[in-house]
C-alpha cells in the first residue's frame, strides 16, 4: 500500500495520540498498516530526539516526554547540559539517562570557533560517554578536530545549516572539507535545511552515505529560505522517501527528530511526528 504524505496523515487520523504506547498497542490502525510491532526499537532505523526540540523544558521533562513517545536515544543541546559543565555535573545528568533507560548518544549542535572550544567539546563528550558530537568547527580548526577524534574515538558529524550559513550551508560543502580527513569525521545532514535550499534530501543522503553519522529529521512548510518547521507530513518534505533512502544505504545512526514549532507546548506536535514516522516505516517495510 502506497501513501502520499497527506493521505497517509489522514489515514492515521489521531497520529499524535497513536504515538503513546497504550494507544499503539490497542489501535485498529495496526491492521490497516499491517504492523506487528509499532515500537521504534523493533525496526532497522532508530528514531530519536534532538533535545533542541524541547529547549523550553528541563532534562527531566525531556526524558519523561521521550519515554512516553518510546524514543530511546537523545542528542542533548547545551541548554540541557551546559558546555561549561564539570565532569561531575555531567555525570549527574548522565545518571538520569541511565535511570530513564534512554541513551545519551550525542551532543549538539556544538559550535567550535577556537581551539579551546574544540578541546572542551571533546572533554564534554568524553565525560558524557557520547558516541558522536554534532558540531560546527571552523574550517581552520579541522586539523585539531581530527587529532581529537583520533585521541578519543568520538565521531564528529558536521551539521549543515542551510540558507544564510557561511561555514557549512550544504552537505556538499561539509563533504568537500572532510573527505580527506579521518573517516570518523562525517556529516549530520539536516534534511530541513537541505530542503530550504531547494535541494533534494534523498539525493544528498545517498551521495554522502559513506560519511553520514547523524541526521536531523524534520519537515518544513516550503522549499525556501524562510521555510518553517511543521508537523511531519504537513510540509513539503517527502519523509517516506527519506526513510526509504536511509534503509537503502543501511543507515545505522539515529534519526534525531528536531521539531522547532510550538516550543511552549511541544508534546502534541512531537507525538504527531512520531506517529507519522512509525506508520510510514511500517507502510514501507
C-alpha positions as CSV (number, residue, x, y, z in Angstrom):
1,X,0.0,0.0,0.0
2,X,1.4,3.4,-1.0
3,X,0.7,6.6,0.9
4,X,1.1,10.2,-0.1
5,X,2.1,12.5,2.7
6,X,-1.4,14.0,3.1
7,X,-3.4,10.8,2.6
8,X,-1.2,8.9,5.0
9,X,-1.7,11.6,7.7
10,X,-5.5,11.4,7.1
11,X,-5.3,7.6,7.4
12,X,-3.6,8.0,10.7
13,X,-6.2,10.4,11.9
14,X,-5.2,10.6,15.5
15,X,-1.5,10.5,14.7
16,X,-0.4,12.3,17.8
17,X,-2.3,10.0,20.1
18,X,-1.1,6.9,18.3
19,X,2.4,7.7,19.4
20,X,1.7,6.8,23.0
21,X,2.3,3.1,23.8
22,X,-1.1,2.5,25.3
23,X,-2.9,3.6,22.2
24,X,-0.4,2.0,19.8
25,X,-0.9,-1.5,21.3
26,X,-4.7,-1.3,21.0
27,X,-5.1,0.7,17.9
28,X,-7.2,-0.5,15.0
29,X,-4.7,1.1,12.6
30,X,-2.4,-1.8,13.3
31,X,-4.5,-3.8,10.9
32,X,-4.5,-1.0,8.3
33,X,-0.8,-0.7,8.4
34,X,-0.1,-4.4,8.7
35,X,2.1,-3.7,11.7
36,X,3.0,-6.4,14.2
37,X,5.1,-4.1,16.4
38,X,5.0,-0.4,16.2
39,X,7.7,0.2,18.7
40,X,10.7,2.1,17.3
41,X,13.2,-0.4,18.7
42,X,11.9,-3.2,16.5
43,X,12.9,-1.5,13.2
44,X,16.1,-1.3,11.4
45,X,16.1,2.6,11.7
46,X,16.3,4.3,15.1
47,X,14.1,7.3,15.7
48,X,15.5,9.6,18.4
49,X,15.3,13.1,19.6
50,X,17.4,16.2,19.2
51,X,16.7,18.0,22.5
52,X,16.7,21.4,20.9
53,X,13.0,20.4,20.2
54,X,12.4,20.6,24.0
55,X,14.5,23.6,24.7
56,X,11.8,25.2,26.9
57,X,11.7,22.1,29.1
58,X,14.1,20.6,31.6
59,X,16.1,17.5,31.2
60,X,13.7,15.6,33.5
61,X,10.7,16.8,31.4
62,X,12.5,15.9,28.2
63,X,13.3,12.4,29.4
64,X,9.7,11.9,30.5
65,X,8.4,13.0,27.1
66,X,10.9,10.8,25.3
67,X,9.8,7.8,27.3
68,X,6.1,8.5,26.6
69,X,7.0,8.5,22.9
70,X,9.3,5.5,23.1
71,X,12.3,7.5,21.9
72,X,15.3,5.7,23.4
73,X,18.1,7.9,22.0
74,X,18.7,11.6,22.6
75,X,21.3,14.1,21.5
76,X,21.5,16.9,24.1
77,X,21.7,20.6,23.3
78,X,23.7,22.8,25.7
79,X,20.6,24.3,27.4
80,X,20.1,20.8,28.9
81,X,23.7,20.2,29.7
82,X,25.8,23.4,29.5
83,X,29.1,23.1,27.7
84,X,30.9,24.5,30.7
85,X,29.5,21.7,33.0
86,X,32.2,20.0,35.1
87,X,32.7,16.3,34.7
88,X,30.9,15.8,38.0
89,X,27.9,17.8,36.8
90,X,27.9,15.8,33.5
91,X,27.8,12.5,35.4
92,X,24.8,13.7,37.4
93,X,22.9,14.3,34.2
94,X,24.0,11.1,32.5
95,X,22.8,9.2,35.6
96,X,19.3,10.5,34.9
97,X,19.5,9.0,31.4
98,X,20.6,5.6,32.8
99,X,17.7,5.7,35.3
100,X,15.3,6.6,32.5
101,X,16.6,3.8,30.2
102,X,17.5,6.3,27.4
103,X,20.8,6.6,25.6
104,X,22.7,9.9,25.5
105,X,24.2,9.1,22.2
106,X,25.4,12.6,21.2
107,X,25.6,16.3,21.9
108,X,24.9,19.3,19.7
109,X,24.8,21.3,17.7
110,X,28.2,22.4,19.3
111,X,30.0,25.4,17.7
112,X,33.8,25.4,17.7
113,X,35.3,28.7,16.8
114,X,38.5,28.4,18.9
115,X,41.0,25.7,19.8
116,X,39.8,25.9,23.4
117,X,36.2,25.2,22.3
118,X,37.4,22.2,20.3
119,X,39.2,20.8,23.4
120,X,36.2,21.5,25.6
121,X,33.7,19.9,23.2
122,X,35.7,16.6,23.2
123,X,36.2,16.7,27.0
124,X,32.4,17.3,27.4
125,X,31.5,14.4,25.0
126,X,34.0,12.0,26.6
127,X,32.7,12.8,30.1
128,X,29.2,12.0,29.0
129,X,30.3,8.9,27.1
130,X,28.8,10.2,23.9
131,X,29.4,8.4,20.6
132,X,29.1,11.4,18.4
133,X,29.5,15.2,18.5
134,X,27.1,17.0,16.2
135,X,29.3,20.0,15.6
136,X,30.3,23.1,13.6
137,X,34.0,23.6,13.8
138,X,35.6,26.5,11.9
139,X,37.4,25.3,8.8
140,X,40.9,26.2,10.2
141,X,40.2,24.0,13.2
142,X,39.6,20.8,11.3
143,X,43.2,19.5,11.8
144,X,42.8,19.9,15.6
145,X,39.4,18.2,15.4
146,X,40.9,15.3,13.5
147,X,43.5,15.0,16.2
148,X,40.9,14.9,18.9
149,X,38.8,12.3,17.0
150,X,41.8,10.0,16.9
151,X,42.6,10.5,20.6
152,X,39.1,9.9,21.8
153,X,37.5,7.7,19.1
154,X,34.4,10.0,19.3
155,X,32.9,10.7,15.9
156,X,32.2,14.2,14.7
157,X,29.2,14.8,12.5
158,X,29.3,18.2,10.9
159,X,25.9,19.9,10.6
160,X,24.8,21.8,7.6
161,X,22.8,24.9,8.4
162,X,21.2,25.9,5.2
163,X,20.4,29.3,3.7
164,X,22.5,32.2,5.2
165,X,25.2,30.0,6.7
166,X,28.6,30.8,5.5
167,X,30.5,27.9,7.1
168,X,28.7,24.7,6.2
169,X,25.5,25.6,4.2
170,X,25.2,22.3,2.4
171,X,26.2,18.6,2.8
172,X,28.4,19.1,-0.2
173,X,30.4,21.9,1.5
174,X,30.9,19.6,4.5
175,X,32.0,16.6,2.5
176,X,34.5,18.6,0.4
177,X,36.1,19.9,3.6
178,X,36.3,16.5,5.4
179,X,36.7,13.9,2.6
180,X,40.5,13.7,3.1
181,X,40.3,13.5,6.9
182,X,39.9,10.6,9.3
183,X,36.8,8.7,8.3
184,X,35.3,9.2,11.8
185,X,34.6,12.8,10.7
186,X,31.4,12.9,8.8
187,X,28.1,14.6,8.4
188,X,24.9,15.3,10.2
189,X,22.5,16.0,7.4
190,X,19.7,18.3,8.4
191,X,17.1,17.5,5.8
192,X,15.0,20.6,6.6
193,X,17.9,22.9,5.8
194,X,18.6,20.9,2.6
195,X,15.0,21.3,1.6
196,X,15.0,25.1,2.3
197,X,17.9,25.4,-0.1
198,X,15.8,23.8,-2.8
199,X,18.0,20.7,-2.9
200,X,16.9,17.0,-2.7
201,X,17.4,15.4,0.7
202,X,17.2,11.9,-0.7
203,X,20.0,12.5,-3.2
204,X,22.2,14.0,-0.5
205,X,21.6,11.1,1.8
206,X,22.6,8.6,-0.9
207,X,25.5,10.7,-2.2
208,X,27.2,11.1,1.2
209,X,26.1,7.8,2.7
210,X,29.7,6.7,3.4
211,X,30.2,9.5,5.9
212,X,26.6,10.0,7.3
213,X,26.8,9.7,11.1
214,X,23.7,11.6,12.2
215,X,20.5,13.0,10.7
216,X,18.1,15.8,11.8
217,X,14.7,14.6,10.7
218,X,12.1,17.4,10.2
219,X,9.5,18.8,7.9
220,X,9.2,22.4,6.6
221,X,6.3,24.3,5.1
222,X,8.1,25.4,1.9
223,X,11.3,24.9,-0.1
224,X,12.6,28.4,0.5
225,X,15.0,30.1,2.9
226,X,12.2,31.2,5.3
227,X,10.6,27.7,5.3
228,X,9.4,26.9,8.9
229,X,9.2,23.7,10.9
230,X,5.8,21.9,10.8
231,X,4.5,18.5,11.9
232,X,5.8,15.7,9.8
233,X,3.6,15.1,6.8
234,X,2.1,18.6,6.7
235,X,5.0,20.2,4.8
236,X,6.9,19.8,1.5
237,X,9.4,17.1,2.6
238,X,8.8,13.6,1.3
239,X,9.6,11.8,4.6
240,X,8.7,8.3,3.4
241,X,11.2,8.8,0.5
242,X,13.8,9.9,3.1
243,X,13.1,6.8,5.2
244,X,13.4,4.5,2.1
245,X,16.8,6.2,1.3
246,X,18.1,5.6,4.8
247,X,17.0,2.0,4.6
248,X,18.7,1.6,1.2
249,X,22.0,2.8,2.5
250,X,21.8,0.7,5.7
251,X,22.0,3.8,7.8
252,X,22.9,2.8,11.4
253,X,22.9,6.2,13.1
254,X,20.0,7.9,14.8
255,X,17.2,9.8,13.0
256,X,17.0,12.7,15.5
257,X,13.7,14.5,15.3
258,X,14.2,18.2,15.5
259,X,10.7,19.8,15.8
260,X,11.1,23.5,16.2
261,X,7.4,24.5,16.3
262,X,5.2,25.1,19.4
263,X,8.1,25.5,21.8
264,X,6.0,26.2,24.8
265,X,3.7,23.2,24.2
266,X,5.7,20.8,22.1
267,X,4.5,17.4,23.1
268,X,1.4,17.1,20.8
269,X,3.5,18.0,17.8
270,X,6.2,15.6,18.7
271,X,3.6,12.9,19.2
272,X,2.1,13.5,15.8
273,X,5.6,13.4,14.2
274,X,6.4,10.1,16.0
275,X,3.1,8.6,14.9
276,X,3.7,9.6,11.3
277,X,7.2,8.1,11.2
278,X,6.1,4.9,12.9
279,X,3.3,4.5,10.4
280,X,5.5,5.3,7.4
281,X,8.1,2.8,8.5
282,X,5.5,0.1,8.7
283,X,4.0,1.0,5.4
284,X,7.3,0.8,3.6
285,X,8.5,-2.5,5.1
